[in-house]
Amino acid sequence: MKVKLFDFEDEKDLEDAMNHFLSELEGDVIDIKYSISSFPTGEEQIYCFSSMIIYYEK
């Protein structure tokens, strides 16, 4: 069993990276965990979109 972690400031970047990884995966996905966090910095809001794919590799 293995894990692959992703962390991006933009949800589209996260989606693209996960789709690319899954399209090349030679194995079975066990689970996908997804998280969003945010925090203010001055007048801006910073977002963090992250995920973890748990999988078996063939």
N, CA, C and O atoms as CSV, one atom per row, in Angstrom:
chain,resi,resn,atom,element,x,y,z
A,1,MET,N,N,0.846,-1.160,0.000
A,1,MET,CA,C,0.000,0.000,0.000
A,1,MET,C,C,0.896,1.229,0.000
A,1,MET,O,O,1.923,1.261,0.678
A,2,LYS,N,N,0.498,2.243,-0.768
A,2,LYS,CA,C,1.252,3.487,-0.869
A,2,LYS,C,C,0.304,4.673,-0.772
A,2,LYS,O,O,-0.913,4.515,-0.863
A,3,VAL,N,N,0.871,5.865,-0.586
A,3,VAL,CA,C,0.090,7.098,-0.599
A,3,VAL,C,C,0.761,8.094,-1.531
A,3,VAL,O,O,1.979,8.071,-1.712
A,4,LYS,N,N,-0.048,8.968,-2.121
A,4,LYS,CA,C,0.430,10.076,-2.936
A,4,LYS,C,C,-0.236,11.329,-2.396
A,4,LYS,O,O,-1.460,11.386,-2.287
A,5,LEU,N,N,0.572,12.343,-2.053
A,5,LEU,CA,C,0.052,13.584,-1.490
A,5,LEU,C,C,0.109,14.695,-2.530
A,5,LEU,O,O,1.045,14.777,-3.325
A,6,PHE,N,N,-0.906,15.544,-2.508
A,6,PHE,CA,C,-0.995,16.698,-3.394
A,6,PHE,C,C,-1.319,17.916,-2.550
A,6,PHE,O,O,-2.071,17.816,-1.581
A,7,ASP,N,N,-0.756,19.079,-2.910
A,7,ASP,CA,C,-1.016,20.319,-2.176
A,7,ASP,C,C,-0.871,21.490,-3.144
A,7,ASP,O,O,0.207,21.722,-3.691
A,8,PHE,N,N,-1.966,22.227,-3.353
A,8,PHE,CA,C,-1.968,23.348,-4.291
A,8,PHE,C,C,-2.757,24.517,-3.721
A,8,PHE,O,O,-3.608,24.346,-2.848
A,9,GLU,N,N,-2.461,25.708,-4.230
A,9,GLU,CA,C,-3.210,26.898,-3.839
A,9,GLU,C,C,-4.433,27.114,-4.724
A,9,GLU,O,O,-5.256,27.982,-4.434
A,10,ASP,N,N,-4.561,26.349,-5.784
A,10,ASP,CA,C,-5.681,26.480,-6.714
A,10,ASP,C,C,-6.335,25.117,-6.917
A,10,ASP,O,O,-5.646,24.131,-7.176
A,11,GLU,N,N,-7.656,25.057,-6.803
A,11,GLU,CA,C,-8.353,23.775,-6.908
A,11,GLU,C,C,-8.209,23.150,-8.290
A,11,GLU,O,O,-8.215,21.925,-8.409
A,12,LYS,N,N,-8.079,23.965,-9.339
A,12,LYS,CA,C,-7.922,23.424,-10.698
A,12,LYS,C,C,-6.568,22.727,-10.835
A,12,LYS,O,O,-6.469,21.689,-11.489
A,13,ASP,N,N,-5.530,23.293,-10.223
A,13,ASP,CA,C,-4.210,22.647,-10.252
A,13,ASP,C,C,-4.251,21.295,-9.545
A,13,ASP,O,O,-3.657,20.323,-10.012
A,14,LEU,N,N,-4.952,21.242,-8.426
A,14,LEU,CA,C,-5.103,19.981,-7.696
A,14,LEU,C,C,-5.838,18.960,-8.552
A,14,LEU,O,O,-5.417,17.808,-8.657
A,15,GLU,N,N,-6.927,19.384,-9.155
A,15,GLU,CA,C,-7.720,18.489,-10.011
A,15,GLU,C,C,-6.876,17.952,-11.166
A,15,GLU,O,O,-6.899,16.754,-11.448
A,16,ASP,N,N,-6.138,18.829,-11.828
A,16,ASP,CA,C,-5.300,18.402,-12.953
A,16,ASP,C,C,-4.233,17.400,-12.512
A,16,ASP,O,O,-4.013,16.391,-13.182
A,17,ALA,N,N,-3.574,17.674,-11.395
A,17,ALA,CA,C,-2.517,16.785,-10.908
A,17,ALA,C,C,-3.072,15.417,-10.511
A,17,ALA,O,O,-2.469,14.384,-10.803
A,18,MET,N,N,-4.231,15.421,-9.841
A,18,MET,CA,C,-4.832,14.145,-9.444
A,18,MET,C,C,-5.282,13.347,-10.661
A,18,MET,O,O,-5.057,12.139,-10.728
A,19,ASN,N,N,-5.915,14.012,-11.619
A,19,ASN,CA,C,-6.358,13.307,-12.827
A,19,ASN,C,C,-5.181,12.729,-13.594
A,19,ASN,O,O,-5.268,11.620,-14.121
A,20,HIS,N,N,-4.080,13.472,-13.661
A,20,HIS,CA,C,-2.884,12.967,-14.345
A,20,HIS,C,C,-2.335,11.734,-13.618
A,20,HIS,O,O,-2.029,10.723,-14.249
A,21,PHE,N,N,-2.213,11.823,-12.309
A,21,PHE,CA,C,-1.708,10.685,-11.530
A,21,PHE,C,C,-2.601,9.458,-11.708
A,21,PHE,O,O,-2.108,8.354,-11.941
A,22,LEU,N,N,-3.916,9.657,-11.597
A,22,LEU,CA,C,-4.849,8.529,-11.699
A,22,LEU,C,C,-4.859,7.921,-13.094
A,22,LEU,O,O,-5.057,6.714,-13.237
A,23,SER,N,N,-4.649,8.738,-14.127
A,23,SER,CA,C,-4.642,8.209,-15.496
A,23,SER,C,C,-3.432,7.316,-15.760
A,23,SER,O,O,-3.477,6.443,-16.627
A,24,GLU,N,N,-2.354,7.536,-15.012
A,24,GLU,CA,C,-1.143,6.732,-15.180
A,24,GLU,C,C,-0.967,5.653,-14.119
A,24,GLU,O,O,-0.006,4.884,-14.174
A,25,LEU,N,N,-1.872,5.586,-13.165
A,25,LEU,CA,C,-1.761,4.625,-12.064
A,25,LEU,C,C,-1.985,3.205,-12.568
A,25,LEU,O,O,-2.986,2.906,-13.219
A,26,GLU,N,N,-1.039,2.351,-12.252
A,26,GLU,CA,C,-1.179,0.925,-12.546
A,26,GLU,C,C,-1.383,0.218,-11.224
A,26,GLU,O,O,-0.452,-0.347,-10.651
A,27,GLY,N,N,-2.595,0.258,-10.757
A,27,GLY,CA,C,-2.933,-0.325,-9.474
A,27,GLY,C,C,-4.364,0.022,-9.121
A,27,GLY,O,O,-5.134,0.456,-9.978
A,28,ASP,N,N,-4.722,-0.166,-7.862
A,28,ASP,CA,C,-6.079,0.057,-7.406
A,28,ASP,C,C,-6.119,1.146,-6.343
A,28,ASP,O,O,-5.321,1.143,-5.405
A,29,VAL,N,N,-7.061,2.081,-6.499
A,29,VAL,CA,C,-7.263,3.133,-5.506
A,29,VAL,C,C,-8.041,2.553,-4.332
A,29,VAL,O,O,-9.073,1.910,-4.524
A,30,ILE,N,N,-7.555,2.775,-3.137
A,30,ILE,CA,C,-8.223,2.333,-1.917
A,30,ILE,C,C,-9.159,3.434,-1.418
A,30,ILE,O,O,-10.321,3.182,-1.098
A,31,ASP,N,N,-8.621,4.679,-1.358
A,31,ASP,CA,C,-9.394,5.795,-0.821
A,31,ASP,C,C,-8.756,7.099,-1.277
A,31,ASP,O,O,-7.576,7.143,-1.623
A,32,ILE,N,N,-9.558,8.160,-1.272
A,32,ILE,CA,C,-9.066,9.507,-1.545
A,32,ILE,C,C,-9.563,10.416,-0.429
A,32,ILE,O,O,-10.761,10.483,-0.154
A,33,LYS,N,N,-8.640,11.105,0.203
A,33,LYS,CA,C,-8.961,12.076,1.251
A,33,LYS,C,C,-8.744,13.466,0.665
A,33,LYS,O,O,-7.786,13.688,-0.076
A,34,TYR,N,N,-9.629,14.399,0.995
A,34,TYR,CA,C,-9.591,15.737,0.436
A,34,TYR,C,C,-9.761,16.757,1.552
A,34,TYR,O,O,-10.543,16.550,2.479
A,35,SER,N,N,-9.018,17.866,1.456
A,35,SER,CA,C,-9.094,18.881,2.494
A,35,SER,C,C,-8.915,20.273,1.903
A,35,SER,O,O,-8.159,20.466,0.951
A,36,ILE,N,N,-9.619,21.235,2.479
A,36,ILE,CA,C,-9.448,22.645,2.128
A,36,ILE,C,C,-9.184,23.405,3.418
A,36,ILE,O,O,-9.871,23.208,4.421
A,37,SER,N,N,-8.181,24.276,3.381
A,37,SER,CA,C,-7.954,25.163,4.516
A,37,SER,C,C,-7.719,26.566,3.975
A,37,SER,O,O,-7.301,26.749,2.832
A,38,SER,N,N,-7.994,27.541,4.813
A,38,SER,CA,C,-7.785,28.927,4.400
A,38,SER,C,C,-7.390,29.756,5.611
A,38,SER,O,O,-7.699,29.419,6.754
A,39,PHE,N,N,-6.699,30.847,5.325
A,39,PHE,CA,C,-6.336,31.771,6.393
A,39,PHE,C,C,-6.106,33.158,5.791
A,39,PHE,O,O,-5.631,33.276,4.662
A,40,PRO,N,N,-6.440,34.202,6.542
A,40,PRO,CA,C,-6.268,35.561,6.034
A,40,PRO,C,C,-4.821,36.030,6.179
A,40,PRO,O,O,-4.146,35.716,7.159
A,41,THR,N,N,-4.369,36.778,5.196
A,41,THR,CA,C,-3.060,37.436,5.267
A,41,THR,C,C,-3.265,38.872,4.804
A,41,THR,O,O,-3.294,39.143,3.604
A,42,GLY,N,N,-3.403,39.765,5.729
A,42,GLY,CA,C,-3.695,41.150,5.370
A,42,GLY,C,C,-5.100,41.249,4.805
A,42,GLY,O,O,-6.076,40.890,5.464
A,43,GLU,N,N,-5.193,41.741,3.577
A,43,GLU,CA,C,-6.496,41.858,2.928
A,43,GLU,C,C,-6.808,40.683,2.020
A,43,GLU,O,O,-7.868,40.657,1.395
A,44,GLU,N,N,-5.908,39.704,1.933
A,44,GLU,CA,C,-6.109,38.530,1.086
A,44,GLU,C,C,-6.504,37.325,1.918
A,44,GLU,O,O,-6.328,37.296,3.136
A,45,GLN,N,N,-7.039,36.342,1.234
A,45,GLN,CA,C,-7.360,35.056,1.847
A,45,GLN,C,C,-6.558,34.001,1.093
A,45,GLN,O,O,-6.676,33.889,-0.128
A,46,ILE,N,N,-5.750,33.233,1.803
A,46,ILE,CA,C,-4.947,32.172,1.200
A,46,ILE,C,C,-5.693,30.849,1.356
A,46,ILE,O,O,-6.199,30.531,2.431
A,47,TYR,N,N,-5.752,30.085,0.265
A,47,TYR,CA,C,-6.400,28.775,0.293
A,47,TYR,C,C,-5.374,27.690,0.051
A,47,TYR,O,O,-4.394,27.888,-0.667
A,48,CYS,N,N,-5.608,26.558,0.651
A,48,CYS,CA,C,-4.778,25.372,0.446
A,48,CYS,C,C,-5.699,24.201,0.146
A,48,CYS,O,O,-6.512,23.810,0.983
A,49,PHE,N,N,-5.569,23.646,-1.050
A,49,PHE,CA,C,-6.357,22.489,-1.469
A,49,PHE,C,C,-5.419,21.285,-1.477
A,49,PHE,O,O,-4.415,21.282,-2.188
A,50,SER,N,N,-5.743,20.273,-0.694
A,50,SER,CA,C,-4.857,19.119,-0.617
A,50,SER,C,C,-5.653,17.821,-0.665
A,50,SER,O,O,-6.840,17.768,-0.346
A,51,SER,N,N,-4.944,16.787,-1.075
A,51,SER,CA,C,-5.568,15.461,-1.111
A,51,SER,C,C,-4.508,14.390,-0.912
A,51,SER,O,O,-3.314,14.617,-1.105
A,52,MET,N,N,-4.978,13.237,-0.527
A,52,MET,CA,C,-4.122,12.067,-0.370
A,52,MET,C,C,-4.827,10.893,-1.042
A,52,MET,O,O,-5.980,10.583,-0.740
A,53,ILE,N,N,-4.120,10.256,-1.945
A,53,ILE,CA,C,-4.647,9.054,-2.600
A,53,ILE,C,C,-3.948,7.858,-1.989
A,53,ILE,O,O,-2.720,7.773,-2.004
A,54,ILE,N,N,-4.721,6.943,-1.456
A,54,ILE,CA,C,-4.194,5.701,-0.898
A,54,ILE,C,C,-4.448,4.621,-1.938
A,54,ILE,O,O,-5.578,4.440,-2.392
A,55,TYR,N,N,-3.387,3.899,-2.317
A,55,TYR,CA,C,-3.529,2.953,-3.428
A,55,TYR,C,C,-2.587,1.761,-3.279
A,55,TYR,O,O,-1.614,1.793,-2.524
A,56,TYR,N,N,-2.913,0.718,-4.023
A,56,TYR,CA,C,-2.021,-0.432,-4.207
A,56,TYR,C,C,-1.376,-0.304,-5.566
A,56,TYR,O,O,-2.038,0.025,-6.550
A,57,GLU,N,N,-0.077,-0.565,-5.619
A,57,GLU,CA,C,0.653,-0.532,-6.876
A,57,GLU,C,C,0.832,-1.956,-7.370
A,57,GLU,O,O,1.189,-2.842,-6.593
A,58,LYS,N,N,0.588,-2.185,-8.656
A,58,LYS,CA,C,0.760,-3.541,-9.220
A,58,LYS,C,C,2.197,-3.809,-9.552
A,58,LYS,O,O,2.527,-4.893,-10.032
